[in-house]
């Protein structure tokens, strides 16, 4: 059941909602998928990835064509080159020629000057050379907030709360290999700060892929689309419609009952798929 069909069924349940509520059905449907996946934790949402520390930061303005992660940028005057590993925007208008922000760069060769930098498809203006590395970087865009493992073959990396990390490193300027990290939202703070970018393996739970009209709910079996997604989205909508009503919220509770029933079936479906048992063993 794709998003367009889900919205039609929710509309029937809501009995002709007002236009403002209809405009929020996409959000309700995606929110309920996120809620269900977070509650049940299907195994396919556990993924292996990595995060890369930034070695240098290069501020830019006047971006006229988008520069992306993975691009190799070249200075138009001095000829310095570097690889982009992160892009942080303060102005997103590439088409209007005013895009601005900071590029996280690594493997820099040469010194950037006051010049235009270009990649295969991108272009922007810089005022000078890159500055020293920051003590934070972005987690993968699909990171759900649940980290399962982080480390390297050569050393352990210790996970802290951000306040604990700052108690250990008040100035957050320790140079060296990464040994301690804290994750807040989608940002990883780390100490030490490597002189060159370091890629750190990690395992985490990803977010479901957001639905558009042609996409189906990510990770939820088709036979549960109606109970979980349609009833769940209707539950969220009725929660707003019946907000402030004294006594029981009849429609909200009715949809919640069906959603919770679907959630229990989802738990059972996932539990059956998790039973991977060895059928043999090595003998020496």
N, C-alpha and C positions, 0 to 999 in steps of 0.2 A: 504494500500500500504506500504510494508516494505521498509527498506533502500536499499536493493539490487535492487528492482524494481525502486525506485526513482532515483538511480544513472544511471540505464539504460536509463530512459527517459531523464534525464539531458544530458547524452552523445549524444543522438539524437539531442537535441536542440543545443548543442555546436558544432556540425559538426566536429567530430573527434578532440577533444582537445589534447594538448601535454600531455605526461605522468605526468609531474609535476602538471599540473592542475587536471588531473584525480585523483591523490593521495590526493587532497584536497577536493574532493566531499563530503566525510564523514563530514568534518568540515563545509562546506557550508550548508549542509542539517540540521545539528544540530544547526548551528548559526541562520538559518532562523526560525526554530521552536522556539528558545529562543526569537527572535525578535518579532514574532507574539504573543506569549503568554504574553510577557511583555507589548505589546501594548494593547491587548484585555482584559487581566486579567480574564480568566475563573474562576468561583467560586471554582472549585475543586482544584485549586492550593493554596488556603488558608488553612493552616494546623495549628494544635495546637501541640506544642512541648515543649521543655525545654532546658535550658542550666545549666550546673553545674560548680560552681566555683572550682578551684583547692585549696586544703588545703596545700599540701606539694609537692615539686618537688624532684624527685630522678633521678640523672644522671646515665647513664649506658653506657658501651662499650661492645665489644665482644659478641654482640647478635647472638646466633646461631640458635634460633627458635623463631618465631614471638610472641611477647607479645601484646595483644590486649586490647582495652577498655572493661571493665567488668571483666577482669581476676583478680583473687586473687593471689598475689605474696607472696612467702615465702623466707626468708633468710636462706641459707643453713647452716650457722654457728650459728647465734644468734637466729634464729627461729622467727624473727619479721614477721608480716603479714600486708598487706594493699591491698586495692582495687584500681585498675587502672581506672582512669576516663578520661585520655587523653594520647596520645602518640605523641611526636614531634621528628622527626628523622633528624639527620644530616648525617647519613650514612644508606642507605636502604638495604644493602646487608646482609640479614639474612642468605641466603643460603651459602654465603662465610664466615660467622662467624665474620663479622666486623660491623654489625649493631650497631649504636650508637645514643644517643639522650637523651631525658628527659621524664620520666613518671610523669604525674600528679596523685597523690595518695591521698586517703582519708581513714578514719576509720583505721588509722595505730595503731597497737598494738605492743609494743616493739621497740627496737632500731636496725636499720640495721647497719651492720658492713662491713668491706672490705671482700666481699664474692660473691658467685654466688646466684642469685635469680631465682626462677623457678615459673612457673604457671602450669596449666594442660598440656599445649602444648608448653610453651615458656621458654627461658633460656637466661640470660645475666649476665654480671659481673658489680658489683658496687664497689665504693671506700669507701663508708661510708654511714652515715644516710641521710635521706631526709632533705631538707632545707625548710625554711619558704615559705609560699604560695606566688604565684605571684598575680599581680593585673590585669591579663587578662586571658581569656580562649577562646576556639574556639566556634563559632556558629555552629549549625547543618550543616552537609556537604551539604545538599540540600537547604540551605538558599540562596535566590535570591538577597538579599540586601534590601528587603522591609520588615521592621518590622511594625506590626500592633498593637501589645500590648505586654507589659512586666510589670509584677508586682506580688505581693503576696497578700494573704488574710489579712495579718497583717499590711502591710504598702505599701505606694506608692513608686515607684522607678522612679527617674527622668532621662530623656534621654537628653544628651547634645552632642555637638560636642566635639571632643577629646581635642581641645585647650581650650574649656570652662571647661571641666573636670579638666585639668591640672592647670587652673587658680584657681579653687576651692581647689585643692589638689596638690600643686606643687611637693611634694615629693612622691606622690602616695603610701603612706605607712600607711594610716589611718586604724586602726583595728576596726572591728565591723560588724554589719549587712550591707548588700549591700543597699545603698540608692540612688546612682548616677552611671550612666553608660554612655558609649559612644561606638558606633559601627563603626569601620572602616574596610571595606572589610568584611572578615569572622572572625574578631576578636572582642570580647567584652571586653572593659576595664572597671573596676569597682572600686568603693570605697563605704563603707569600705571593708576590707578583712576579711572574716569570719574565726574564729579559726578552724571550721570544714567545710567541703564542704557543700554548699547550692545549692539546685536545684530550679531554678526560672522558673515558667511557662511563656510561650510566644506564641504569634500567629504571623505567618509570611507567606509570599508567597514563595513557593518552586520553585526550578528550574525544568524544564521538565527532564524526564529521558532520558539520552543520547541514541540515536539510534545506534544499531549495525545492521548487515545485516538482521537479522530475526525480528527486532522490528519495529513497526509502530510509527509514530509521536505521542508523548504523548499529549493528551488533544485536538487535532485537529480532528474534525469529518472527517470520511473517504471521504465524497463527496467533501471535500475541499483540500485533499492531493495534487492533481495535481496543482490547482491554487496557493496554498500557498507554498507548500514545493518544488515541482518540478520547478515551475516558479521562486520562490524566490531564490532557489539555483542557477538556471541558471542566474538570475539577478546578483547575487554576482560574478559568474564566468565571465560573459560578462563585468562586471565592470572592472575586471582586464585585460581581453583581449583587450578591447577598450580604455584602459587608454592611454592618450596622443594623441588620435585621435582628430583632429580639427573638429569642427562642432558637429552635434548631434551624440550621440552614439546609433545608430538605434536599434541594438539587445538588448542592455541594457534597453532602454526605452520600447521596446515591452514587455519584460519579466516583467518589473516593473509595467506596466499597468495591466497585468493579476494578478500579485501578489497583487496589491492594490485592485483590484476588489474582489479577494478572501478574503482579509482582511476585507473589508466592509461586506461581507456575514458572516464572522466569528463574527464580532461585533453583527450583527442581531441575529445570532444563540445563542450567549451568553445572549443577552438582553432578549430573550424570556424565557430562562431557569432561569432567576433571579427573575421572578415575582412570589414570594411566598406570598400569601395574606391570612390573617386569615379568617376562615369561621365561627368562633364562638367566644364566650367570656365567662369567668366565671361570674356568678351572685351571689351576696351574699345576 
